[in-house]
Amino acid sequence: MKKGFTLIELLIIMVIVGILVTVAFPKFKTAMEKGRSLEGIHNANAVSEAANAVYVKNGFSYGSNASEFKRLSGITNSQHFNSPDVTIANEIVTVTLLRKTNKYSIVYTCSGGEITSRMCKGDKKICNAIGALSGSGSNWNF
């Protein structure tokens, strides 16, 4: 008697594996999106805490040291986001985070130690998860 599998048995196994992958993939994709959303929420909280820390540390002023703001926020290059671009002008801090795949970007504006607005361009689910608003004009349409 020969050992091994017949062609029919192999095809049946391939069909069963295909069905399992079809069922599992949407759940896996949803879990990945939730993870990206959580990273966005973490970044929003880190930016908010850094805004408060810099504002209080500098005697209720942001000063002009963007590198200190970046250091205090603790946001660095990560799997999904590039390091933030920070500009400080007229006591308003603007923090821009770009997703490495350029699917979305998040802009935080801080004034008086708090984030006054969160604008987001790109993935609507993630923008909603961080409480960001879609901006006006062609640059901020979903």
matplotlib code that plots the C-alpha trace (Angstrom):
import matplotlib.pyplot as plt

x = [0.0, 1.4, 1.9, 0.9, -2.1, -4.2, -4.9, -8.5, -7.4, -4.9, -7.5, -10.0, -7.4, -6.6, -10.3, -10.6, -7.5, -8.8, -12.2, -10.4, -8.2, -11.3, -13.0, -10.0, -8.6, -11.3, -10.9, -7.1, -7.4, -9.8, -7.4, -4.5, -6.6, -7.5, -3.8, -3.0, -5.9, -4.5, -1.1, -2.8, -4.6, -1.3, 0.4, -2.5, -2.1, 1.7, 1.4, -1.1, 1.0, 4.1, 2.1, 1.2, 4.7, 6.5, 3.9, 4.3, 8.1, 8.6, 6.5, 3.2, 4.8, 5.8, 9.0, 10.6, 12.3, 10.7, 13.3, 12.4, 8.7, 9.6, 11.8, 9.1, 6.4, 8.4, 7.1, 9.8, 9.9, 7.7, 6.2, 3.5, 4.5, 7.5, 9.0, 6.8, 7.5, 7.0, 6.7, 6.2, 5.0, 3.1, 2.4, 0.8, 2.5, 1.7, 2.7, 2.5, 2.7, 2.9, 2.1, 5.1, 2.9, 1.4, -2.1, -2.9, -1.4, -2.4, -1.9, -2.3, -2.5, -1.8, -2.4, -2.5, -1.0, -3.8, -4.5, -7.0, -7.6, -6.8, -7.0, -6.6, -6.2, -6.5, -7.9, -11.3, -11.5, -8.2, -9.0, -12.3, -10.5, -8.2, -11.0, -9.7, -11.8, -11.5, -10.2, -11.6, -10.3, -8.8, -5.9, -8.2, -10.8, -11.3]
y = [0.0, 3.5, 6.1, 9.7, 11.9, 11.7, 14.8, 15.0, 15.0, 17.8, 19.9, 19.4, 20.6, 23.6, 24.5, 24.2, 26.4, 28.9, 29.2, 29.6, 32.4, 34.1, 34.1, 35.2, 37.9, 40.6, 40.2, 40.4, 43.6, 45.1, 44.3, 46.0, 49.2, 49.3, 49.1, 52.0, 54.0, 53.3, 54.6, 57.8, 58.2, 57.7, 60.3, 62.7, 62.2, 62.6, 65.8, 67.2, 66.3, 67.8, 71.0, 71.3, 70.5, 73.0, 75.7, 75.4, 74.8, 78.0, 80.2, 79.9, 80.4, 78.0, 80.0, 79.1, 75.8, 73.2, 70.6, 70.7, 70.1, 67.1, 65.7, 66.1, 64.6, 61.4, 60.9, 59.5, 57.4, 54.4, 51.7, 53.9, 57.5, 59.7, 61.9, 65.0, 68.3, 71.1, 74.8, 77.4, 80.9, 83.5, 81.1, 78.6, 75.2, 73.2, 69.6, 67.6, 63.8, 62.0, 58.3, 56.6, 55.3, 58.8, 57.5, 60.2, 63.1, 64.6, 68.3, 69.4, 73.0, 73.9, 77.2, 78.0, 74.6, 72.6, 71.2, 73.5, 71.6, 68.3, 68.1, 64.9, 64.0, 60.5, 57.4, 58.5, 55.7, 56.7, 60.4, 59.8, 57.6, 60.5, 62.9, 64.9, 66.9, 67.0, 70.4, 72.8, 73.1, 70.6, 69.7, 68.2, 66.3, 62.6]
z = [0.0, -0.9, 1.8, 1.2, 0.4, -2.7, -4.9, -3.7, 0.0, -0.7, -2.5, 0.4, 2.9, 0.7, 0.6, 4.3, 5.0, 2.4, 4.2, 7.6, 6.2, 4.7, 8.0, 10.1, 7.9, 8.5, 12.2, 11.9, 9.9, 12.4, 15.2, 13.3, 12.8, 16.5, 17.3, 15.0, 16.5, 20.0, 18.9, 17.6, 20.9, 22.8, 20.6, 21.3, 25.0, 24.9, 22.9, 25.4, 28.4, 26.7, 26.0, 29.7, 30.9, 28.5, 29.3, 33.1, 33.0, 31.0, 33.3, 31.5, 28.1, 25.4, 24.6, 21.3, 22.0, 19.7, 20.5, 24.2, 23.3, 21.1, 23.9, 26.5, 24.3, 24.0, 20.5, 18.3, 15.1, 15.6, 13.4, 12.1, 12.7, 11.9, 14.6, 15.0, 13.3, 15.9, 15.3, 18.0, 17.1, 19.1, 22.0, 19.7, 19.2, 16.1, 16.1, 12.9, 12.9, 9.5, 9.1, 7.4, 4.6, 4.2, 4.6, 7.2, 9.1, 12.4, 13.3, 16.9, 17.8, 21.5, 23.2, 26.9, 27.8, 26.1, 22.7, 21.2, 18.0, 16.4, 12.6, 10.7, 7.1, 5.8, 7.6, 8.9, 11.6, 13.1, 12.9, 14.8, 17.3, 18.4, 18.5, 15.5, 13.1, 9.4, 8.4, 5.9, 2.4, 0.0, 2.3, 5.0, 3.1, 3.7]

ax = plt.figure().add_subplot(projection="3d")
ax.plot(x, y, z, "-o")
ax.set_aspect("equal")
plt.show()
